[in-house]
Amino acid sequence: MHLAYPAVLSALLFCTGLYGVLARRNAILVLMSVELMLNAVNLNLVAFDVWLSKTARDTLHSGQALTLFTIAIAAAEIGIGLAIVLAVHRNRGTADIDRLRDTAEPGDDDDPDDPDDDSDHSASARSEPAEKAEATA
């Protein structure tokens, strides 16, 4: 088999994963797209290892060894990433990346000592416990 076939397939998988990372808003789908990109790299490593082992006298299969390390790192990455996404979903109620960009609690950006701030802090302080009571109910 020619080297071009797995290389083209790997490029298509990588581009699909890159599109998924750039276009998706759900954190779990972004993690799946990263896994797709890592699998494209693994396919390339194995294909080039097989191609180079046919031409070289040494058969160390270093590409396949690197693939095993990549698979182990990808498994650890998806485990930690999924745990973080589940914890954030449990706390925030969403896994939408656009809604998770601001990691501060609502209302923490108000500085009471800021003289340029013209907002009424007492009104926001009175409505905050009511909002929390509605969220917990």
Backbone torsions as a table, in degrees:
resi	resn	phi	psi	omega
1	MET	NA	142.6	-179.6
2	HIS	-75.1	156.5	178.3
3	LEU	-71.5	-21.6	-176.1
4	ALA	-67.0	-34.2	-177.4
5	TYR	-62.7	-55.0	178.3
6	PRO	-68.0	-28.0	178.8
7	ALA	-68.0	-40.9	178.4
8	VAL	-68.7	-42.8	177.6
9	LEU	-61.5	-41.3	178.4
10	SER	-64.9	-40.0	177.9
11	ALA	-64.6	-40.2	177.9
12	LEU	-65.2	-42.9	177.5
13	LEU	-63.1	-41.7	-179.2
14	PHE	-66.3	-41.8	178.3
15	CYS	-65.5	-36.9	176.1
16	THR	-64.3	-42.9	177.0
17	GLY	-65.4	-39.1	178.4
18	LEU	-64.6	-41.3	175.5
19	TYR	-61.6	-41.2	179.0
20	GLY	-64.0	-37.8	178.6
21	VAL	-68.4	-40.6	-175.6
22	LEU	-80.1	-29.7	-171.8
23	ALA	-101.8	-22.8	-174.7
24	ARG	-82.9	151.4	178.2
25	ARG	-109.9	-18.4	179.8
26	ASN	-82.7	130.8	-175.1
27	ALA	-65.6	-33.6	-179.9
28	ILE	-68.8	-39.2	177.0
29	LEU	-67.6	-32.4	175.5
30	VAL	-66.0	-41.6	176.9
31	LEU	-63.5	-38.9	177.2
32	MET	-65.3	-35.3	178.4
33	SER	-69.2	-36.6	175.7
34	VAL	-64.4	-39.7	176.5
35	GLU	-63.0	-38.1	177.4
36	LEU	-63.7	-39.2	177.8
37	MET	-66.7	-39.8	178.0
38	LEU	-66.4	-36.3	176.9
39	ASN	-68.2	-32.2	174.9
40	ALA	-64.9	-39.7	176.5
41	VAL	-65.1	-41.0	178.2
42	ASN	-61.5	-41.4	178.2
43	LEU	-62.2	-41.2	177.3
44	ASN	-64.4	-42.2	179.6
45	LEU	-61.4	-44.9	-179.0
46	VAL	-68.9	-41.1	-179.1
47	ALA	-63.7	-44.2	179.3
48	PHE	-70.8	-31.2	176.6
49	ASP	-64.9	-43.8	178.7
50	VAL	-65.4	-40.6	-179.0
51	TRP	-67.0	-40.2	179.7
52	LEU	-74.9	-29.0	179.9
53	SER	-72.8	-22.0	175.9
54	LYS	-73.8	-30.7	-177.1
55	THR	-93.7	-24.8	-176.6
56	ALA	-97.8	156.0	177.7
57	ARG	-78.6	-33.4	-179.5
58	ASP	-79.5	133.8	177.5
59	THR	-118.2	69.8	179.9
60	LEU	-80.4	-23.9	-177.7
61	HIS	55.1	49.1	-179.5
62	SER	-69.8	-28.8	177.0
63	GLY	-64.7	-39.2	178.4
64	GLN	-71.4	-33.0	176.0
65	ALA	-67.7	-41.2	176.4
66	LEU	-64.4	-33.3	177.5
67	THR	-65.0	-39.8	177.4
68	LEU	-63.2	-40.2	176.9
69	PHE	-66.0	-39.0	178.7
70	THR	-65.1	-39.6	177.6
71	ILE	-64.4	-41.1	178.9
72	ALA	-65.4	-42.2	178.7
73	ILE	-67.1	-39.2	178.9
74	ALA	-65.0	-37.4	178.2
75	ALA	-66.3	-41.2	177.3
76	ALA	-66.6	-39.6	-179.6
77	GLU	-64.5	-42.9	-178.8
78	ILE	-71.3	-33.1	177.1
79	GLY	-65.4	-47.5	179.3
80	ILE	-68.8	-42.5	180.0
81	GLY	-62.8	-42.0	178.8
82	LEU	-67.3	-36.5	176.3
83	ALA	-64.4	-40.6	178.3
84	ILE	-66.4	-44.2	-179.9
85	VAL	-62.7	-41.8	178.6
86	LEU	-65.9	-38.3	177.9
87	ALA	-66.7	-41.3	178.6
88	VAL	-67.1	-40.1	178.8
89	HIS	-64.8	-37.2	178.8
90	ARG	-67.0	-37.5	-178.7
91	ASN	-81.5	-41.1	-174.1
92	ARG	-98.8	-23.3	179.7
93	GLY	86.6	7.0	179.1
94	THR	-149.7	153.8	174.5
95	ALA	-114.5	16.2	179.6
96	ASP	-75.7	123.4	-175.1
97	ILE	-66.1	-36.7	-179.2
98	ASP	-64.2	-33.9	178.9
99	ARG	-80.0	-16.6	-176.9
100	LEU	-97.2	3.9	-178.1
101	ARG	-64.9	-38.8	177.9
102	ASP	-89.0	106.7	-175.7
103	THR	-89.8	-6.3	179.5
104	ALA	-77.6	154.5	175.6
105	GLU	-67.8	147.6	177.4
106	PRO	-63.9	132.5	179.6
107	GLY	95.0	-8.4	178.8
108	ASP	-76.9	-18.1	-177.2
109	ASP	-80.4	-8.6	177.7
110	ASP	-80.5	122.5	178.6
111	ASP	-103.6	114.6	-177.2
112	PRO	-66.4	-20.5	-179.1
113	ASP	-90.0	0.9	-177.2
114	ASP	-79.8	114.2	-178.5
115	PRO	-73.6	-19.2	-179.3
116	ASP	-81.7	-10.8	-178.0
117	ASP	-83.0	118.4	-177.5
118	ASP	-98.3	5.9	-176.8
119	SER	-77.5	156.0	-179.8
120	ASP	-88.0	107.3	-176.9
121	HIS	-74.6	-27.7	-177.6
122	SER	-70.0	-34.4	178.7
123	ALA	-68.9	-39.5	179.6
124	SER	-71.7	-31.4	179.1
125	ALA	-70.9	-32.4	179.2
126	ARG	-74.4	-34.1	-177.3
127	SER	-82.7	-18.2	-176.8
128	GLU	-65.4	-44.8	178.7
129	PRO	-65.3	-32.4	179.1
130	ALA	-67.4	-38.3	178.2
131	GLU	-66.3	-40.1	179.5
132	LYS	-68.0	-34.9	178.2
133	ALA	-67.3	-37.9	177.7
134	GLU	-68.8	-34.5	-179.1
135	ALA	-70.3	-33.5	-178.0
136	THR	-83.5	-19.8	-178.4
137	ALA	-75.2	NA	NA
